[in-house]
Amino acid sequence: MHVTIATAPCSWGVWYQDGKPSGTPYETFLSQAAEAGYRALELGPVGYLPTDPVLLKELMDRYGLYVCAGTACWPFERFQSFEEYKPMIDDLCTRLVRMGARDMVVMDGTGLKNLDEPKAQWSRAHWKAYNEKIGRMSEYAAGEYGVRTVFHPHVGTLIEYEDEIVRLLEDTQTDLCFDTGHHAYANGDWREGARRTIDFLLKYAEKIPYLHFKNVDGRVMRRVVEEHLDEDAAFDLDVMCDLPDGIIDFRELHAALERIGFDGIGVIEQDMPRATTAQAFAAAKRNLAFLKEIGLID
């Protein structure tokens, strides 16, 4: 087993191109990521870090970092043809190749509130048509650029629950960016030691070459379930917590990764919408130290 550890702008509270919600300047993110001990990173939302490959490479070299993957969030349900989103694939993949990266982390950005028909009412044919858009993207990125698409199931999107994930795997050749926290939130429960995330990883190991390490605060999750809170409220309550503190036992996760012989990228990617830059920096250091402590990384 070998995990190439990385971080991402999300861990500094950056979800959008303008750096919000935290407002962390990109050079602060880069300098603190390097100081915390990271060497690899995802690009995060397109436009947060400079998109010019020459400038980006200069920044990476300055801080002793390199790009392991790009990040995209695209509204697939709204696309009527491949030509609508092909330019975005070309733009990101071209930049990734220039940076020496070979993975593209993609999630759905349609927005459940923007659907013409609730996804629970979709027919199998509707799901197949939707999944084919993702499959087409994966085939194109691999064939034209040698870039692997790893699709990220995400809370509050069209692909979040296990049946939706499995259907995507059945309909396409796309691999997964398996986010432990998002999977536990959408498919598990609030009890400490819940194993559903680990069991899914073991069952679909051959389709999971890329990980996001995240954990779920059981006390907050219990409140979410009992009070029927939506995901926005849950994230504002910091439902995603530091890796040592949540319902997923990372020592068991380590054992599972050993069992499947995992050899890929693992991004410590905290969703911290309300954290200050200082708090995010402290969490980034603590989480990295924890994974070293339990032997999951060197």
TORBALO-654728 format. One record per residue: residue number from 1; residue in three letters; x, y, z of N, C-alpha, C in turn. Coordinates in steps of 0.2 Angstrom, whole numbers, plus 5000, padded with zeros to 4 digits. Layout:
> k r n_east n_north n_up ca_east ca_north ca_up c_east c_north c_up
> NUM ala X Y Z X Y Z X Y Z
...
END
This chain:
> k r n_east n_north n_up ca_east ca_north ca_up c_east c_north c_up
> 1 met 5004 4994 5000 5000 5000 5000 5004 5006 5000
> 2 his 5002 5011 4996 5006 5017 4996 5001 5023 4995
> 3 val 5001 5028 4999 4996 5034 4998 5001 5040 4997
> 4 thr 5000 5043 4991 5003 5050 4989 4998 5055 4992
> 5 ile 5001 5058 4998 4996 5063 5001 4996 5070 4998
> 6 ala 4991 5073 4998 4990 5080 4995 4985 5084 4999
> 7 thr 4984 5090 4998 4979 5094 5001 4976 5098 4995
> 8 ala 4971 5103 4997 4967 5106 4992 4965 5113 4995
> 9 pro 4963 5118 4991 4960 5124 4993 4954 5123 4998
> 10 cys 4950 5118 4997 4944 5117 5001 4946 5117 5008
> 11 ser 4952 5114 5010 4955 5114 5017 4956 5120 5020
> 12 trp 4957 5126 5016 4958 5132 5018 4951 5136 5017
> 13 gly 4945 5133 5016 4939 5136 5016 4938 5140 5009
> 14 val 4941 5137 5004 4940 5140 4997 4936 5136 4993
> 15 trp 4930 5138 4992 4926 5134 4988 4924 5137 4981
> 16 tyr 4926 5143 4980 4924 5146 4974 4930 5150 4971
> 17 gln 4930 5152 4965 4935 5155 4961 4938 5162 4965
> 18 asp 4933 5165 4968 4935 5171 4971 4938 5170 4978
> 19 gly 4939 5164 4980 4942 5162 4987 4937 5162 4992
> 20 lys 4931 5163 4991 4926 5163 4996 4924 5155 4998
> 21 pro 4922 5154 5004 4919 5158 5009 4925 5161 5014
> 22 ser 4931 5158 5014 4936 5160 5019 4939 5167 5016
> 23 gly 4940 5167 5010 4944 5173 5007 4952 5172 5008
> 24 thr 4954 5166 5009 4961 5165 5009 4965 5167 5003
> 25 pro 4970 5171 5003 4973 5173 4997 4977 5166 4994
> 26 tyr 4978 5166 4988 4981 5159 4985 4988 5159 4987
> 27 glu 4992 5164 4988 4999 5163 4990 4999 5161 4998
> 28 thr 4994 5163 5002 4994 5161 5009 4992 5154 5009
> 29 phe 4988 5151 5005 4986 5144 5004 4992 5140 5002
> 30 leu 4996 5142 4997 5002 5139 4995 5007 5139 5000
> 31 ser 5009 5144 5003 5014 5145 5008 5013 5140 5014
> 32 gln 5006 5141 5017 5004 5137 5023 5004 5129 5021
> 33 ala 5002 5128 5015 5002 5120 5013 5009 5118 5013
> 34 ala 5013 5121 5010 5020 5119 5010 5023 5119 5018
> 35 glu 5022 5124 5022 5024 5124 5028 5021 5118 5033
> 36 ala 5015 5117 5031 5012 5111 5035 5015 5104 5033
> 37 gly 5018 5104 5028 5022 5098 5026 5019 5094 5020
> 38 tyr 5015 5097 5016 5012 5094 5010 5016 5096 5004
> 39 arg 5016 5092 4999 5020 5093 4993 5016 5093 4987
> 40 ala 5010 5089 4987 5005 5089 4981 4999 5092 4983
> 41 leu 4996 5095 4978 4989 5098 4979 4985 5097 4973
> 42 glu 4978 5098 4974 4973 5099 4969 4973 5106 4968
> 43 leu 4971 5108 4961 4970 5115 4959 4964 5118 4963
> 44 gly 4959 5115 4964 4953 5118 4967 4949 5121 4962
> 45 pro 4945 5126 4964 4940 5129 4959 4944 5133 4953
> 46 val 4942 5131 4947 4946 5134 4942 4946 5142 4942
> 47 gly 4952 5145 4942 4952 5152 4943 4955 5155 4950
> 48 tyr 4954 5150 4955 4957 5152 4961 4965 5153 4961
> 49 leu 4968 5148 4959 4975 5148 4957 4976 5150 4950
> 50 pro 4982 5154 4949 4983 5156 4942 4982 5151 4937
> 51 thr 4978 5152 4931 4977 5147 4926 4983 5147 4921
> 52 asp 4987 5152 4921 4993 5152 4916 4998 5147 4918
> 53 pro 4999 5142 4914 5004 5136 4916 5011 5139 4918
> 54 val 5013 5144 4915 5020 5146 4917 5020 5149 4924
> 55 leu 5015 5154 4925 5015 5157 4932 5014 5152 4937
> 56 leu 5009 5147 4935 5007 5142 4940 5013 5138 4942
> 57 lys 5017 5136 4937 5023 5132 4938 5028 5136 4942
> 58 glu 5029 5142 4941 5034 5146 4945 5032 5146 4952
> 59 leu 5025 5147 4954 5023 5147 4960 5024 5140 4964
> 60 met 5022 5134 4960 5023 5128 4963 5031 5127 4965
> 61 asp 5035 5129 4960 5042 5128 4962 5044 5132 4968
> 62 arg 5042 5138 4968 5043 5143 4974 5042 5140 4980
> 63 tyr 5036 5136 4981 5034 5133 4987 5036 5126 4988
> 64 gly 5039 5123 4983 5041 5116 4983 5035 5111 4983
> 65 leu 5030 5113 4979 5024 5110 4978 5023 5107 4971
> 66 tyr 5019 5102 4970 5017 5100 4963 5009 5099 4962
> 67 val 5007 5099 4956 5000 5098 4955 4998 5091 4954
> 68 cys 4994 5087 4958 4992 5080 4957 4986 5079 4953
> 69 ala 4982 5085 4953 4975 5084 4950 4972 5091 4949
> 70 gly 4967 5091 4944 4963 5097 4943 4956 5095 4946
> 71 thr 4952 5101 4947 4946 5100 4950 4940 5103 4946
> 72 ala 4935 5100 4945 4929 5103 4941 4923 5101 4944
> 73 cys 4918 5106 4943 4911 5105 4946 4907 5108 4940
> 74 trp 4904 5103 4936 4900 5105 4930 4893 5103 4931
> 75 pro 4888 5107 4928 4881 5105 4928 4879 5100 4923
> 76 phe 4880 5094 4923 4879 5089 4918 4872 5089 4916
> 77 glu 4868 5089 4920 4860 5088 4918 4858 5094 4914
> 78 arg 4862 5099 4914 4860 5105 4910 4863 5105 4903
> 79 phe 4868 5101 4902 4871 5100 4895 4867 5096 4890
> 80 gln 4865 5099 4884 4862 5096 4879 4866 5092 4874
> 81 ser 4872 5094 4874 4877 5090 4870 4884 5091 4872
> 82 phe 4888 5086 4870 4895 5086 4872 4899 5092 4871
> 83 glu 4897 5095 4865 4900 5101 4863 4900 5107 4868
> 84 glu 4895 5107 4872 4894 5112 4877 4899 5112 4883
> 85 tyr 4901 5106 4885 4906 5106 4890 4913 5103 4888
> 86 lys 4914 5102 4881 4920 5100 4879 4926 5105 4880
> 87 pro 4924 5112 4878 4929 5117 4879 4932 5117 4887
> 88 met 4928 5116 4892 4930 5116 4898 4934 5110 4900
> 89 ile 4933 5104 4897 4937 5098 4897 4944 5100 4894
> 90 asp 4944 5103 4888 4950 5105 4885 4954 5109 4889
> 91 asp 4951 5114 4892 4955 5120 4895 4958 5117 4901
> 92 leu 4955 5113 4905 4957 5110 4911 4963 5104 4910
> 93 cys 4961 5100 4905 4966 5095 4904 4972 5097 4901
> 94 thr 4972 5102 4896 4978 5105 4894 4982 5108 4899
> 95 arg 4979 5111 4904 4983 5114 4910 4986 5108 4914
> 96 leu 4982 5103 4915 4985 5097 4919 4991 5094 4916
> 97 val 4990 5093 4909 4996 5090 4905 5002 5095 4906
> 98 arg 5001 5101 4905 5007 5106 4906 5010 5105 4913
> 99 met 5006 5104 4918 5008 5103 4925 5011 5096 4927
> 100 gly 5010 5092 4922 5012 5085 4924 5007 5081 4928
> 101 ala 5001 5083 4928 4996 5079 4932 4992 5075 4927
> 102 arg 4989 5070 4930 4986 5065 4926 4979 5063 4929
> 103 asp 4976 5067 4933 4970 5065 4936 4965 5072 4936
> 104 met 4959 5071 4935 4954 5076 4935 4948 5074 4939
> 105 val 4948 5078 4945 4942 5076 4950 4936 5080 4948
> 106 val 4931 5077 4946 4925 5080 4944 4919 5078 4948
> 107 met 4915 5083 4949 4908 5082 4953 4903 5086 4949
> 108 asp 4897 5084 4951 4891 5087 4948 4889 5094 4951
> 109 gly 4888 5099 4947 4886 5105 4949 4879 5108 4947
> 110 thr 4875 5103 4945 4868 5105 4943 4864 5108 4948
> 111 gly 4864 5106 4954 4860 5109 4959 4854 5106 4960
> 112 leu 4852 5103 4965 4846 5099 4966 4840 5104 4965
> 113 lys 4841 5110 4967 4835 5114 4967 4833 5117 4960
> 114 asn 4838 5115 4955 4837 5118 4949 4834 5112 4944
> 115 leu 4833 5107 4947 4830 5101 4942 4823 5102 4940
> 116 asp 4822 5100 4934 4815 5101 4931 4811 5095 4935
> 117 glu 4814 5090 4937 4810 5084 4940 4815 5081 4945
> 118 pro 4812 5080 4951 4816 5078 4957 4820 5071 4955
> 119 lys 4826 5070 4957 4830 5064 4954 4827 5058 4957
> 120 ala 4823 5058 4962 4820 5052 4965 4815 5049 4960
> 121 gln 4812 5054 4955 4807 5052 4950 4810 5050 4943
> 122 trp 4817 5051 4943 4820 5049 4936 4819 5042 4934
> 123 ser 4818 5041 4928 4817 5034 4925 4825 5031 4924
> 124 arg 4825 5025 4923 4832 5022 4922 4835 5025 4916
> 125 ala 4830 5026 4911 4833 5029 4904 4836 5036 4906
> 126 his 4832 5040 4910 4835 5047 4912 4842 5046 4915
> 127 trp 4843 5042 4920 4849 5041 4923 4854 5039 4918
> 128 lys 4853 5034 4914 4857 5032 4909 4860 5037 4904
> 129 ala 4855 5042 4902 4857 5047 4898 4862 5052 4902
> 130 tyr 4860 5053 4908 4864 5058 4912 4871 5055 4913
> 131 asn 4872 5048 4915 4878 5045 4916 4882 5045 4910
> 132 glu 4879 5044 4904 4883 5044 4898 4887 5051 4896
> 133 lys 4884 5056 4899 4888 5062 4898 4894 5062 4902
> 134 ile 4894 5059 4908 4900 5058 4912 4905 5053 4909
> 135 gly 4902 5048 4906 4906 5043 4903 4910 5046 4897
> 136 arg 4906 5050 4893 4909 5053 4887 4915 5057 4889
> 137 met 4914 5061 4894 4919 5066 4897 4925 5061 4898
> 138 ser 4924 5056 4902 4930 5052 4904 4934 5049 4898
> 139 glu 4930 5046 4893 4933 5043 4887 4937 5049 4883
> 140 tyr 4934 5055 4883 4938 5060 4879 4944 5062 4882
> 141 ala 4944 5063 4889 4949 5066 4893 4955 5061 4892
> 142 ala 4953 5054 4893 4958 5049 4893 4961 5048 4886
> 143 gly 4957 5048 4881 4959 5047 4874 4963 5053 4871
> 144 glu 4961 5059 4872 4964 5065 4870 4970 5068 4874
> 145 tyr 4970 5067 4880 4975 5070 4885 4979 5065 4889
> 146 gly 4976 5059 4890 4979 5054 4894 4978 5056 4902
> 147 val 4972 5060 4903 4970 5062 4909 4964 5057 4912
> 148 arg 4965 5054 4918 4960 5050 4920 4955 5054 4924
> 149 thr 4948 5053 4923 4943 5056 4927 4942 5052 4933
> 150 val 4941 5055 4939 4939 5052 4945 4933 5056 4947
> 151 phe 4927 5053 4947 4921 5056 4948 4920 5056 4956
> 152 his 4918 5062 4959 4918 5063 4966 4910 5063 4968
> 153 pro 4907 5058 4971 4901 5058 4973 4901 5063 4979
> 154 his 4896 5068 4979 4896 5073 4984 4889 5074 4987
> 155 val 4889 5076 4993 4883 5077 4997 4879 5083 4993
> 156 gly 4872 5082 4993 4868 5087 4990 4868 5088 4982
> 157 thr 4871 5083 4979 4871 5083 4971 4868 5077 4968
> 158 leu 4868 5076 4962 4865 5071 4958 4868 5064 4960
> 159 ile 4874 5064 4962 4877 5058 4963 4880 5058 4971
> 160 glu 4876 5055 4975 4878 5055 4982 4877 5049 4986
> 161 tyr 4871 5045 4984 4869 5039 4987 4872 5033 4984
> 162 glu 4873 5028 4988 4876 5022 4985 4873 5019 4979
> 163 asp 4866 5019 4978 4863 5017 4972 4865 5021 4966
> 164 glu 4865 5028 4967 4867 5032 4962 4875 5031 4960
> 165 ile 4879 5030 4964 4886 5028 4963 4887 5022 4959
> 166 val 4883 5017 4961 4884 5010 4958 4881 5011 4951
> 167 arg 4876 5014 4950 4873 5015 4943 4878 5019 4939
> 168 leu 4881 5024 4941 4886 5027 4937 4892 5022 4935
> 169 leu 4894 5018 4940 4899 5013 4938 4897 5008 4933
> 170 glu 4890 5006 4934 4887 5001 4929 4887 5004 4922
> 171 asp 4885 5011 4921 4884 5014 4915 4890 5016 4912
> 172 thr 4896 5017 4915 4902 5020 4912 4908 5016 4915
> 173 gln 4914 5018 4912 4920 5016 4914 4924 5020 4919
> 174 thr 4920 5025 4921 4923 5031 4925 4925 5028 4932
> 175 asp 4931 5030 4935 4933 5028 4941 4931 5033 4946
> 176 leu 4932 5032 4953 4929 5036 4958 4935 5040 4962
> 177 cys 4933 5046 4963 4937 5050 4969 4932 5048 4975
> 178 phe 4934 5044 4979 4930 5042 4985 4931 5046 4991
> 179 asp 4926 5050 4993 4927 5054 4998 4924 5051 5004
> 180 thr 4928 5050 5009 4926 5046 5015 4920 5049 5019
> 181 gly 4921 5056 5020 4916 5060 5024 4910 5061 5020
> 182 his 4910 5062 5014 4904 5063 5010 4900 5056 5010
> 183 his 4904 5051 5009 4900 5044 5009 4897 5043 5015
> 184 ala 4900 5044 5021 4898 5043 5027 4892 5047 5029
> 185 tyr 4892 5053 5027 4886 5058 5028 4880 5056 5024
> 186 ala 4881 5054 5018 4875 5053 5014 4872 5046 5015
> 187 asn 4877 5041 5017 4875 5034 5017 4875 5031 5023
> 188 gly 4878 5034 5028 4879 5031 5035 4875 5033 5040
> 189 asp 4877 5034 5046 4873 5036 5052 4878 5040 5057
> 190 trp 4876 5042 5062 4880 5046 5067 4884 5042 5072
> 191 arg 4883 5035 5072 4886 5031 5077 4894 5031 5076
> 192 glu 4898 5031 5081 4905 5031 5080 4906 5024 5078
> 193 gly 4911 5023 5074 4913 5017 5071 4909 5014 5066
> 194 ala 4904 5018 5063 4900 5015 5057 4905 5013 5052
> 195 arg 4903 5007 5049 4908 5004 5044 4906 5005 5037
> 196 arg 4900 5008 5035 4897 5008 5029 4902 5011 5023
> 197 thr 4906 5016 5025 4911 5019 5021 4916 5014 5019
> 198 ile 4919 5011 5024 4924 5006 5023 4922 5000 5019
> 199 asp 4916 4997 5021 4913 4992 5017 4913 4993 5010
> 200 phe 4910 4999 5008 4910 5001 5001 4917 5001 4998
> 201 leu 4921 5004 5001 4928 5004 4998 4931 4997 4997
> 202 leu 4930 4993 5001 4932 4986 5000 4928 4983 4994
> 203 lys 4922 4984 4994 4918 4981 4988 4920 4983 4981
> 204 tyr 4921 4990 4981 4923 4993 4974 4930 4995 4974
> 205 ala 4934 4992 4977 4941 4994 4977 4944 4995 4970
> 206 glu 4942 4991 4965 4945 4991 4959 4943 4998 4955
> 207 lys 4938 5001 4957 4936 5007 4954 4938 5014 4958
> 208 ile 4942 5013 4963 4944 5018 4968 4951 5019 4968
> 209 pro 4954 5023 4963 4961 5024 4963 4963 5031 4967
> 210 tyr 4958 5034 4969 4959 5041 4972 4954 5042 4978
> 211 leu 4957 5045 4983 4953 5046 4989 4953 5054 4992
> 212 his 4948 5055 4995 4948 5062 4999 4947 5059 5006
> 213 phe 4951 5061 5010 4951 5059 5017 4947 5065 5021
> 214 lys 4942 5062 5024 4937 5067 5028 4934 5063 5033
> 215 asn 4931 5066 5038 4928 5063 5044 4921 5067 5046
> 216 val 4917 5063 5049 4910 5066 5051 4909 5066 5058
> 217 asp 4908 5072 5061 4906 5073 5068 4900 5070 5070
> 218 gly 4900 5064 5074 4894 5060 5075 4889 5064 5079
> 219 arg 4891 5069 5084 4886 5073 5087 4882 5078 5083
> 220 val 4886 5081 5078 4883 5085 5073 4878 5081 5069
> 221 met 4881 5075 5067 4877 5071 5062 4870 5069 5065
> 222 arg 4871 5067 5072 4864 5065 5075 4859 5071 5075
> 223 arg 4862 5077 5076 4857 5083 5076 4854 5084 5069
> 224 val 4858 5083 5064 4856 5084 5057 4850 5079 5056
> 225 val 4851 5072 5058 4846 5067 5057 4840 5069 5061
> 226 glu 4841 5070 5067 4835 5071 5072 4831 5078 5070
> 227 glu 4834 5083 5068 4831 5089 5067 4830 5090 5059
> 228 his 4831 5085 5055 4830 5085 5048 4833 5092 5045
> 229 leu 4840 5093 5046 4843 5099 5044 4846 5097 5037
> 230 asp 4846 5102 5033 4849 5101 5026 4857 5101 5026
> 231 glu 4860 5100 5020 4867 5100 5020 4870 5106 5022
> 232 asp 4867 5112 5019 4870 5118 5021 4870 5120 5028
> 233 ala 4865 5118 5032 4865 5119 5039 4870 5115 5042
> 234 ala 4871 5109 5040 4875 5104 5043 4883 5106 5042
> 235 phe 4884 5109 5036 4891 5111 5035 4893 5117 5039
> 236 asp 4888 5122 5040 4889 5127 5044 4890 5125 5051
> 237 leu 4887 5120 5053 4889 5117 5060 4895 5113 5060
> 238 asp 4899 5113 5055 4905 5109 5055 4904 5102 5056
> 239 val 4900 5099 5052 4898 5092 5052 4905 5088 5050
> 240 met 4909 5091 5045 4915 5088 5043 4920 5090 5048
> 241 cys 4923 5085 5052 4928 5087 5057 4935 5084 5056
> 242 asp 4939 5086 5060 4946 5083 5059 4946 5076 5059
> 243 leu 4951 5073 5056 4951 5066 5055 4951 5061 5061
> 244 pro 4954 5063 5067 4954 5059 5073 4948 5059 5076
> 245 asp 4943 5064 5075 4937 5065 5079 4931 5063 5077
> 246 gly 4930 5059 5071 4924 5057 5068 4922 5050 5069
> 247 ile 4916 5048 5066 4913 5042 5066 4917 5037 5062
> 248 ile 4921 5039 5057 4925 5034 5054 4932 5032 5057
> 249 asp 4933 5026 5059 4939 5024 5062 4945 5024 5057
> 250 phe 4949 5028 5057 4954 5029 5052 4960 5023 5053
> 251 arg 4960 5020 5058 4964 5014 5059 4961 5008 5055
> 252 glu 4955 5008 5055 4951 5002 5051 4952 5004 5044
> 253 leu 4951 5010 5042 4952 5012 5035 4959 5011 5033
> 254 his 4964 5012 5037 4971 5010 5035 4971 5003 5034
> 255 ala 4968 4999 5038 4969 4991 5037 4965 4989 5031
> 256 ala 4960 4993 5029 4956 4991 5023 4961 4993 5017
> 257 leu 4964 4999 5017 4969 5001 5012 4974 4996 5011
> 258 glu 4977 4993 5016 4982 4988 5016 4979 4982 5013
> 259 arg 4973 4980 5015 4970 4974 5012 4969 4974 5005
> 260 ile 4968 4980 5002 4966 4980 4995 4973 4983 4991
> 261 gly 4978 4984 4995 4984 4986 4991 4984 4993 4988
> 262 phe 4980 4997 4991 4979 5004 4988 4986 5007 4986
> 263 asp 4986 5010 4980 4992 5014 4978 4989 5019 4974
> 264 gly 4989 5025 4977 4986 5031 4973 4986 5037 4978
> 265 ile 4982 5042 4976 4982 5049 4979 4977 5049 4985
> 266 gly 4979 5052 4990 4974 5053 4996 4975 5060 4998
> 267 val 4969 5064 4997 4969 5071 4998 4966 5072 5005
> 268 ile 4969 5076 5009 4966 5078 5015 4962 5084 5014
> 269 glu 4956 5083 5013 4952 5089 5010 4946 5090 5015
> 270 gln 4947 5095 5019 4942 5097 5024 4937 5102 5021
> 271 asp 4931 5101 5023 4926 5107 5021 4925 5111 5027
> 272 met 4928 5117 5027 4929 5122 5032 4926 5128 5030
> 273 pro 4919 5129 5029 4917 5136 5027 4918 5141 5032
> 274 arg 4918 5140 5038 4918 5146 5043 4925 5146 5046
> 275 ala 4929 5142 5045 4936 5143 5048 4940 5149 5046
> 276 thr 4944 5151 5050 4949 5157 5048 4954 5153 5045
> 277 thr 4959 5157 5042 4965 5154 5039 4969 5151 5044
> 278 ala 4970 5154 5050 4974 5151 5055 4971 5144 5057
> 279 gln 4964 5144 5058 4961 5138 5060 4962 5132 5055
> 280 ala 4961 5134 5049 4963 5129 5043 4970 5127 5043
> 281 phe 4974 5131 5044 4981 5129 5044 4983 5124 5050
> 282 ala 4980 5126 5056 4981 5121 5061 4978 5114 5060
> 283 ala 4972 5114 5057 4969 5108 5055 4973 5104 5050
> 284 ala 4975 5107 5045 4979 5104 5040 4986 5101 5043
> 285 lys 4989 5104 5048 4995 5101 5051 4992 5095 5056
> 286 arg 4987 5096 5059 4985 5091 5064 4983 5084 5060
> 287 asn 4979 5085 5055 4977 5079 5051 4983 5076 5048
> 288 leu 4987 5079 5045 4993 5076 5042 4997 5072 5047
> 289 ala 4998 5075 5053 5002 5072 5059 4998 5066 5061
> 290 phe 4991 5066 5061 4987 5060 5063 4988 5054 5058
> 291 leu 4988 5055 5052 4989 5050 5047 4996 5047 5048
> 292 lys 5001 5051 5049 5008 5049 5050 5008 5044 5057
> 293 glu 5005 5047 5062 5004 5043 5068 5002 5036 5068
> 294 ile 4996 5035 5064 4993 5029 5063 4997 5025 5058
> 295 gly 5002 5027 5055 5005 5024 5049 5002 5023 5043
> 296 leu 4997 5027 5042 4994 5027 5035 4998 5030 5030
> 297 ile 5002 5035 5032 5007 5038 5027 5014 5038 5031
> 298 asp 5019 5039 5027 5026 5039 5030 5027 5046 5033
END
